[in-house]
């Protein structure tokens, strides 16, 4: 870990885009200890068994048939950065492409002394954006435990999804929470495989989420004369409601499918989500992680009510078609969703 080299990587950001992604990834890795993935054969078999058992239990409890991704990786923090930078790039590049024409009709700047200001401002903006992304990638790589990656906005729509476990973080957090490591590892596997179940049950879901992201991006960079209209409020509301459903359903289903006691794990993880020192809390606010926590809580409350009233399999009706997703109002009034969908 070398902070000086991290800063240097950001300062040397270059290229035509709003973010120099190679420099952002390099800076994030320079500022982050990768951690060890020197795991035993028994640990590797444990990960595989956790994923296999989670799929079996989730199929049994929720009545959902699905496959886990072919790509299941035990990663260190640097591996996670490399795997995730593409996701960030796919979301950000359309904004950069639309914003890359501040000069002449060919998108270039006039290099005469009187007109160097915009080019200089673009360079400064690129360095700032690269630094912001390096900070985000580094912070998340030190905190993410596992991840199901549906590869939204991928160039190849049929690309296999990914399932990742950041081993050094799982070990570190299990120790910090004073919980049994194999049990905690299994708990994380159940959570991530639950996301695979959701996307497996709803093959329309990736396209639905992608279209809302794209509409939002178009609103930010489109408009008459290239003037931003701002984020499309309807697209944003639909995206938020869908992600709240994704996170909330996963919370409730994993609780009902996990093959062991989990109350202490749930309590300690909830405390971790809202805890930490001032720097961590600031980073969470800057990265919108407080919003993600509210998504967990709001979505979980919705699905607990539906599952208590109609059963967990009935709650899975949300994935039958896009029209079954709860609206923002229904998330706070699950009985209204039950009346409308009649699962």
MARNU-836940 format. One record per residue (C-alpha): x negated, y negated, z negated; residue in three letters. Coordinates in nm, 4 decimals. Layout:
BEGIN
{node {X,Y,Z},'ALA'}
...
//
This chain:
BEGIN
{node {0.0000,0.0000,0.0000},'UNK'}
{node {-0.1536,-0.3290,0.1137},'UNK'}
{node {0.0499,-0.6495,0.0702},'UNK'}
{node {-0.2079,-0.8611,0.2559},'UNK'}
{node {-0.1898,-0.6424,0.5647},'UNK'}
{node {0.1879,-0.6489,0.5388},'UNK'}
{node {0.1883,-1.0293,0.5459},'UNK'}
{node {-0.0585,-1.0298,0.8348},'UNK'}
{node {0.1634,-0.7933,1.0347},'UNK'}
{node {0.4594,-1.0294,0.9932},'UNK'}
{node {0.2517,-1.3371,1.0809},'UNK'}
{node {0.1390,-1.1726,1.4042},'UNK'}
{node {0.4956,-1.1080,1.5218},'UNK'}
{node {0.5251,-1.1659,1.8955},'UNK'}
{node {0.7270,-1.0760,2.2012},'UNK'}
{node {1.0510,-1.1956,2.3609},'UNK'}
{node {1.2961,-1.0699,2.0976},'UNK'}
{node {1.4264,-1.2316,1.7806},'UNK'}
{node {1.2482,-0.9568,1.5819},'UNK'}
{node {0.9159,-0.7883,1.6553},'UNK'}
{node {1.0304,-0.4422,1.5510},'UNK'}
{node {0.6892,-0.2760,1.5634},'UNK'}
{node {0.5472,-0.5451,1.3319},'UNK'}
{node {0.8511,-0.5240,1.1019},'UNK'}
{node {0.8072,-0.1489,1.0623},'UNK'}
{node {0.4307,-0.1834,1.0129},'UNK'}
{node {0.4736,-0.4562,0.7513},'UNK'}
{node {0.7366,-0.2539,0.5644},'UNK'}
{node {0.5064,0.0483,0.5535},'UNK'}
{node {0.2035,-0.1559,0.4460},'UNK'}
{node {0.4035,-0.2855,0.1481},'UNK'}
{node {0.5468,0.0557,0.0532},'UNK'}
{node {0.3869,0.3620,-0.1022},'UNK'}
{node {0.5008,0.6487,0.1230},'UNK'}
{node {0.5294,0.8966,-0.1626},'UNK'}
{node {0.4528,1.2658,-0.1388},'UNK'}
{node {0.6451,1.5343,0.0466},'UNK'}
{node {0.4070,1.8108,-0.0537},'UNK'}
{node {0.6928,2.0389,-0.1561},'UNK'}
{node {0.6808,2.4073,-0.2302},'UNK'}
{node {0.8480,2.6761,-0.0214},'UNK'}
{node {1.1032,2.7129,-0.3014},'UNK'}
{node {1.1884,2.3414,-0.2874},'UNK'}
{node {1.2248,2.3516,0.0901},'UNK'}
{node {1.4520,2.6540,0.0580},'UNK'}
{node {1.6439,2.4647,-0.2105},'UNK'}
{node {1.7182,2.1760,0.0250},'UNK'}
{node {1.8374,2.4203,0.2908},'UNK'}
{node {2.0572,2.6059,0.0436},'UNK'}
{node {2.2052,2.2803,-0.0874},'UNK'}
{node {2.3058,2.1716,0.2639},'UNK'}
{node {2.4412,2.5157,0.3534},'UNK'}
{node {2.6405,2.5470,0.0302},'UNK'}
{node {2.7738,2.1929,0.0595},'UNK'}
{node {2.9078,2.2652,0.4064},'UNK'}
{node {3.0749,2.5842,0.2846},'UNK'}
{node {3.2341,2.4206,-0.0195},'UNK'}
{node {3.3524,2.1126,0.1680},'UNK'}
{node {3.5114,2.3276,0.4369},'UNK'}
{node {3.6906,2.5273,0.1690},'UNK'}
{node {3.8104,2.2334,-0.0399},'UNK'}
{node {3.9038,1.9853,0.2340},'UNK'}
{node {4.0089,2.2256,0.5056},'UNK'}
{node {3.7727,2.0524,0.7513},'UNK'}
{node {3.5697,2.2473,1.0062},'UNK'}
{node {3.2438,2.0755,1.0964},'UNK'}
{node {2.8775,2.1374,1.1697},'UNK'}
{node {2.5799,1.9828,0.9978},'UNK'}
{node {2.3281,1.8103,1.2269},'UNK'}
{node {2.0511,2.0154,1.3824},'UNK'}
{node {1.8110,1.7495,1.2523},'UNK'}
{node {1.7787,1.7906,0.8740},'UNK'}
{node {1.4568,1.6309,0.7498},'UNK'}
{node {1.2827,1.5994,0.4149},'UNK'}
{node {1.1094,1.2641,0.4496},'UNK'}
{node {0.8769,1.0285,0.2697},'UNK'}
{node {0.9495,0.6545,0.2650},'UNK'}
{node {0.7472,0.5809,0.5780},'UNK'}
{node {0.9316,0.8538,0.7674},'UNK'}
{node {1.2612,0.6911,0.6655},'UNK'}
{node {1.1430,0.3518,0.7944},'UNK'}
{node {1.0480,0.5042,1.1300},'UNK'}
{node {1.3814,0.6882,1.1549},'UNK'}
{node {1.5901,0.3860,1.0548},'UNK'}
{node {1.4266,0.0992,1.2419},'UNK'}
{node {1.6055,0.2170,1.5558},'UNK'}
{node {1.9436,0.1753,1.3878},'UNK'}
{node {1.8628,-0.1813,1.2863},'UNK'}
{node {1.7311,-0.2537,1.6338},'UNK'}
{node {2.0430,-0.1227,1.8110},'UNK'}
{node {2.2596,-0.3602,1.6083},'UNK'}
{node {2.0298,-0.6639,1.6343},'UNK'}
{node {1.9078,-0.6442,1.9939},'UNK'}
{node {2.2396,-0.7515,2.1553},'UNK'}
{node {2.2299,-1.0669,1.9429},'UNK'}
{node {1.8717,-1.1298,2.0453},'UNK'}
{node {1.9463,-1.0724,2.4139},'UNK'}
{node {2.2299,-1.3251,2.4092},'UNK'}
{node {2.0232,-1.5773,2.2154},'UNK'}
{node {1.7145,-1.5437,2.4347},'UNK'}
{node {1.8127,-1.8095,2.6866},'UNK'}
{node {1.7436,-2.1388,2.5092},'UNK'}
{node {1.5360,-2.2755,2.7934},'UNK'}
{node {1.5737,-2.2731,3.1695},'UNK'}
{node {1.7958,-2.0487,3.3791},'UNK'}
{node {1.5360,-1.7712,3.3652},'UNK'}
{node {1.5249,-1.7810,2.9858},'UNK'}
{node {1.1754,-1.9345,2.9742},'UNK'}
{node {1.0479,-2.2577,2.8214},'UNK'}
{node {0.8906,-2.5515,2.9955},'UNK'}
{node {0.5307,-2.5611,2.8672},'UNK'}
{node {0.4803,-2.9340,2.9091},'UNK'}
{node {0.3770,-3.1052,2.5815},'UNK'}
{node {0.7088,-3.2866,2.5456},'UNK'}
{node {0.8994,-2.9589,2.5621},'UNK'}
{node {0.6972,-2.7289,2.3382},'UNK'}
{node {0.9304,-2.7762,2.0428},'UNK'}
{node {1.1884,-2.5070,2.1311},'UNK'}
{node {0.9181,-2.2474,2.2020},'UNK'}
{node {0.7466,-2.3203,1.8731},'UNK'}
{node {1.0806,-2.2985,1.6902},'UNK'}
{node {1.1475,-1.9619,1.8546},'UNK'}
{node {0.8080,-1.8311,1.7415},'UNK'}
{node {0.8714,-1.9463,1.3844},'UNK'}
{node {1.2185,-1.7923,1.3914},'UNK'}
{node {1.0757,-1.4618,1.5181},'UNK'}
{node {0.8219,-1.4519,1.2340},'UNK'}
{node {1.0945,-1.5279,0.9782},'UNK'}
{node {1.3290,-1.2653,1.1216},'UNK'}
{node {1.0502,-1.0082,1.1346},'UNK'}
{node {0.9650,-1.0800,0.7726},'UNK'}
{node {1.3292,-1.0440,0.6695},'UNK'}
{node {1.3611,-0.7098,0.8441},'UNK'}
{node {1.0321,-0.5875,0.6952},'UNK'}
{node {1.1626,-0.6778,0.3486},'UNK'}
{node {1.4925,-0.4984,0.4119},'UNK'}
{node {1.3269,-0.1846,0.5499},'UNK'}
{node {1.0764,-0.1725,0.2645},'UNK'}
{node {1.3337,-0.2260,-0.0107},'UNK'}
{node {1.5765,0.0294,0.1290},'UNK'}
{node {1.3024,0.2874,0.1881},'UNK'}
{node {1.2186,0.2696,-0.1826},'UNK'}
{node {1.5811,0.3153,-0.2878},'UNK'}
{node {1.7611,0.5340,-0.0342},'UNK'}
{node {1.8004,0.8920,-0.1583},'UNK'}
{node {1.9628,1.0567,0.1395},'UNK'}
{node {2.1252,0.9470,0.4619},'UNK'}
{node {2.3595,1.0825,0.7229},'UNK'}
{node {2.2870,0.8977,1.0481},'UNK'}
{node {2.5668,0.9107,1.3094},'UNK'}
{node {2.3375,0.7244,1.5553},'UNK'}
{node {2.5831,0.4450,1.6282},'UNK'}
{node {2.5152,0.2488,1.9490},'UNK'}
{node {2.2631,0.5103,2.0613},'UNK'}
{node {2.1622,0.5069,2.4292},'UNK'}
{node {2.2511,0.8753,2.4511},'UNK'}
{node {2.6065,0.9187,2.3162},'UNK'}
{node {2.5617,1.2953,2.2794},'UNK'}
{node {2.2399,1.2660,2.0775},'UNK'}
{node {2.2386,1.4879,1.7699},'UNK'}
{node {2.3101,1.3115,1.4435},'UNK'}
{node {2.0514,1.3126,1.1661},'UNK'}
{node {2.0540,1.4149,0.8007},'UNK'}
{node {1.7628,1.2842,0.5928},'UNK'}
{node {1.6480,1.3303,0.2330},'UNK'}
{node {1.3872,1.0871,0.0986},'UNK'}
{node {1.2158,1.3324,-0.1323},'UNK'}
{node {0.9931,1.0973,-0.3381},'UNK'}
{node {1.2935,0.8791,-0.4203},'UNK'}
{node {1.5060,1.1769,-0.5253},'UNK'}
{node {1.2294,1.2984,-0.7562},'UNK'}
{node {1.1680,0.9498,-0.8985},'UNK'}
{node {1.5354,0.8709,-0.9612},'UNK'}
{node {1.6034,1.2116,-1.1171},'UNK'}
{node {1.3200,1.1403,-1.3598},'UNK'}
{node {1.4369,0.7825,-1.4281},'UNK'}
{node {1.7922,0.8993,-1.4970},'UNK'}
{node {1.6657,1.1924,-1.7052},'UNK'}
{node {1.8623,1.4520,-1.5099},'UNK'}
{node {1.7627,1.7934,-1.3790},'UNK'}
{node {1.5903,1.7470,-1.0421},'UNK'}
{node {1.7336,2.0526,-0.8554},'UNK'}
{node {2.0839,1.9646,-0.9748},'UNK'}
{node {2.0415,1.6004,-0.8750},'UNK'}
{node {1.9016,1.7002,-0.5358},'UNK'}
{node {2.2085,1.9192,-0.4816},'UNK'}
{node {2.4387,1.6321,-0.5760},'UNK'}
{node {2.2760,1.4083,-0.3126},'UNK'}
{node {2.3065,1.6852,-0.0530},'UNK'}
{node {2.6791,1.7161,-0.1206},'UNK'}
{node {2.7251,1.3415,-0.0742},'UNK'}
{node {2.5434,1.3256,0.2599},'UNK'}
{node {2.7017,1.6427,0.3966},'UNK'}
{node {3.0407,1.4909,0.3084},'UNK'}
{node {2.9644,1.2121,0.5548},'UNK'}
{node {2.8869,1.4768,0.8170},'UNK'}
{node {3.2279,1.6286,0.7398},'UNK'}
{node {3.4014,1.2951,0.7964},'UNK'}
{node {3.2395,1.2355,1.1346},'UNK'}
{node {3.2926,1.6000,1.2277},'UNK'}
{node {3.6630,1.5730,1.1473},'UNK'}
{node {3.6925,1.2415,1.3336},'UNK'}
{node {3.5082,1.2625,1.6687},'UNK'}
{node {3.6667,0.9263,1.7562},'UNK'}
{node {3.5058,0.7517,1.4576},'UNK'}
{node {3.1638,0.6587,1.6080},'UNK'}
{node {3.3258,0.4908,1.9086},'UNK'}
{node {3.5732,0.3117,1.6799},'UNK'}
{node {3.2942,0.1707,1.4614},'UNK'}
{node {3.0777,0.0827,1.7621},'UNK'}
{node {3.3587,-0.1113,1.9282},'UNK'}
{node {3.4138,-0.3204,1.6138},'UNK'}
{node {3.0424,-0.3953,1.5868},'UNK'}
{node {3.0287,-0.4933,1.9536},'UNK'}
{node {3.3349,-0.7173,1.9234},'UNK'}
{node {3.1784,-0.8862,1.6243},'UNK'}
{node {2.8513,-0.9417,1.8098},'UNK'}
{node {3.0349,-1.0817,2.1116},'UNK'}
{node {3.2117,-1.3277,1.8848},'UNK'}
{node {2.8836,-1.4409,1.7334},'UNK'}
{node {2.6992,-1.5030,2.0582},'UNK'}
{node {2.9716,-1.5429,2.3201},'UNK'}
{node {3.2156,-1.8166,2.3963},'UNK'}
{node {3.2423,-2.0936,2.6521},'UNK'}
{node {2.9060,-2.2428,2.7396},'UNK'}
{node {2.7320,-1.9862,2.5177},'UNK'}
{node {2.8695,-2.1507,2.2038},'UNK'}
{node {2.9259,-1.9070,1.9192},'UNK'}
{node {3.2870,-1.8449,1.8206},'UNK'}
{node {3.1821,-1.6867,1.4943},'UNK'}
{node {3.2461,-1.3297,1.3840},'UNK'}
{node {3.5732,-1.1891,1.5137},'UNK'}
{node {3.7798,-1.1746,1.1904},'UNK'}
{node {3.9982,-0.8876,1.3112},'UNK'}
{node {3.6979,-0.6777,1.4143},'UNK'}
{node {3.5285,-0.7526,1.0833},'UNK'}
{node {3.8402,-0.6594,0.8821},'UNK'}
{node {3.8846,-0.3329,1.0723},'UNK'}
{node {3.5169,-0.2452,1.0332},'UNK'}
{node {3.5281,-0.3183,0.6608},'UNK'}
{node {3.8438,-0.1108,0.6104},'UNK'}
{node {3.6976,0.1819,0.8049},'UNK'}
{node {3.3688,0.1784,0.6136},'UNK'}
{node {3.5575,0.1512,0.2841},'UNK'}
{node {3.7503,0.4636,0.3846},'UNK'}
{node {3.4272,0.6421,0.4831},'UNK'}
{node {3.2568,0.5650,0.1520},'UNK'}
{node {3.5641,0.6188,-0.0662},'UNK'}
{node {3.6616,0.9534,0.0844},'UNK'}
{node {3.3051,1.0777,0.0451},'UNK'}
{node {3.3054,0.9850,-0.3247},'UNK'}
{node {3.6304,1.1670,-0.3994},'UNK'}
{node {3.5698,1.4732,-0.1830},'UNK'}
{node {3.2219,1.5357,-0.3195},'UNK'}
{node {3.3562,1.5114,-0.6755},'UNK'}
{node {3.6161,1.7773,-0.5993},'UNK'}
{node {3.3821,2.0014,-0.4023},'UNK'}
{node {3.0656,1.9884,-0.6130},'UNK'}
{node {3.0107,2.3261,-0.7766},'UNK'}
{node {2.9103,2.2078,-1.1219},'UNK'}
{node {2.9489,1.9404,-1.3848},'UNK'}
{node {2.8959,1.5948,-1.2428},'UNK'}
{node {3.0387,1.3381,-1.4875},'UNK'}
{node {2.6957,1.2427,-1.6209},'UNK'}
{node {2.5520,1.2144,-1.2691},'UNK'}
{node {2.8390,0.9924,-1.1572},'UNK'}
{node {2.8075,0.7654,-1.4608},'UNK'}
{node {2.4309,0.7286,-1.4300},'UNK'}
{node {2.4414,0.6647,-1.0551},'UNK'}
{node {2.7151,0.4038,-1.0973},'UNK'}
{node {2.5003,0.2322,-1.3589},'UNK'}
{node {2.2003,0.2437,-1.1244},'UNK'}
{node {2.4000,0.0868,-0.8412},'UNK'}
{node {2.4743,-0.2183,-1.0516},'UNK'}
{node {2.1578,-0.2306,-1.2597},'UNK'}
{node {1.7903,-0.3098,-1.2221},'UNK'}
{node {1.5756,-0.6143,-1.2850},'UNK'}
{node {1.6258,-0.9627,-1.1414},'UNK'}
{node {1.4253,-0.8932,-0.8258},'UNK'}
{node {1.6259,-0.5790,-0.7534},'UNK'}
{node {1.9543,-0.7586,-0.8183},'UNK'}
{node {1.8492,-1.0435,-0.5871},'UNK'}
{node {1.7531,-0.7952,-0.3149},'UNK'}
{node {2.0881,-0.6197,-0.3536},'UNK'}
{node {2.2724,-0.9475,-0.3055},'UNK'}
{node {2.0616,-1.0459,-0.0048},'UNK'}
{node {2.1176,-0.7079,0.1597},'UNK'}
{node {2.4884,-0.6939,0.0814},'UNK'}
{node {2.4564,-0.3885,-0.1421},'UNK'}
{node {2.7079,-0.5364,-0.3849},'UNK'}
{node {2.9616,-0.5231,-0.1028},'UNK'}
{node {2.8744,-0.1581,-0.0441},'UNK'}
{node {2.9332,-0.0827,-0.4119},'UNK'}
{node {3.2760,-0.2481,-0.3945},'UNK'}
{node {3.3483,-0.0336,-0.0889},'UNK'}
{node {3.2722,0.2792,-0.2923},'UNK'}
{node {3.4949,0.1691,-0.5783},'UNK'}
{node {3.7877,0.0408,-0.3718},'UNK'}
{node {3.7860,0.3355,-0.1311},'UNK'}
{node {3.7487,0.5905,-0.4108},'UNK'}
{node {4.0463,0.4440,-0.5991},'UNK'}
{node {4.2565,0.4706,-0.2822},'UNK'}
{node {4.1676,0.8340,-0.2137},'UNK'}
{node {4.1962,0.9440,-0.5758},'UNK'}
{node {4.5559,0.8200,-0.5752},'UNK'}
{node {4.6352,0.9899,-0.2424},'UNK'}
{node {4.4687,1.3164,-0.3502},'UNK'}
{node {4.6493,1.3134,-0.6843},'UNK'}
{node {4.9835,1.2553,-0.5112},'UNK'}
{node {4.9472,1.4794,-0.2043},'UNK'}
{node {4.6272,1.6826,-0.2456},'UNK'}
{node {4.2777,1.6397,-0.1084},'UNK'}
{node {4.3627,1.8130,0.2219},'UNK'}
{node {4.6444,1.5633,0.2791},'UNK'}
{node {4.4005,1.2801,0.2172},'UNK'}
{node {4.2010,1.4169,0.5113},'UNK'}
{node {4.4835,1.3067,0.7424},'UNK'}
{node {4.2985,0.9747,0.7573},'UNK'}
{node {4.0560,1.1345,1.0065},'UNK'}
{node {4.3174,1.2723,1.2462},'UNK'}
{node {4.3293,0.9530,1.4542},'UNK'}
{node {4.2272,0.5894,1.4284},'UNK'}
{node {4.5839,0.4791,1.3577},'UNK'}
{node {4.5694,0.6725,1.0294},'UNK'}
{node {4.2930,0.4562,0.8855},'UNK'}
{node {4.4245,0.2478,0.5947},'UNK'}
{node {4.4595,-0.1231,0.6518},'UNK'}
{node {4.3075,-0.3718,0.4113},'UNK'}
{node {4.6429,-0.4110,0.2375},'UNK'}
{node {4.6977,-0.0342,0.2180},'UNK'}
{node {4.3619,0.0171,0.0489},'UNK'}
{node {4.5099,-0.1703,-0.2456},'UNK'}
{node {4.8529,-0.0056,-0.2049},'UNK'}
{node {4.7924,0.3628,-0.1252},'UNK'}
{node {5.1630,0.4455,-0.1615},'UNK'}
{node {5.2285,0.2265,0.1420},'UNK'}
{node {4.9754,0.4338,0.3389},'UNK'}
{node {5.1415,0.7562,0.2225},'UNK'}
{node {5.4821,0.6298,0.3401},'UNK'}
{node {5.3433,0.5207,0.6793},'UNK'}
{node {5.1298,0.8256,0.7570},'UNK'}
{node {5.3304,1.0889,0.5633},'UNK'}
{node {5.0329,1.3272,0.5328},'UNK'}
//
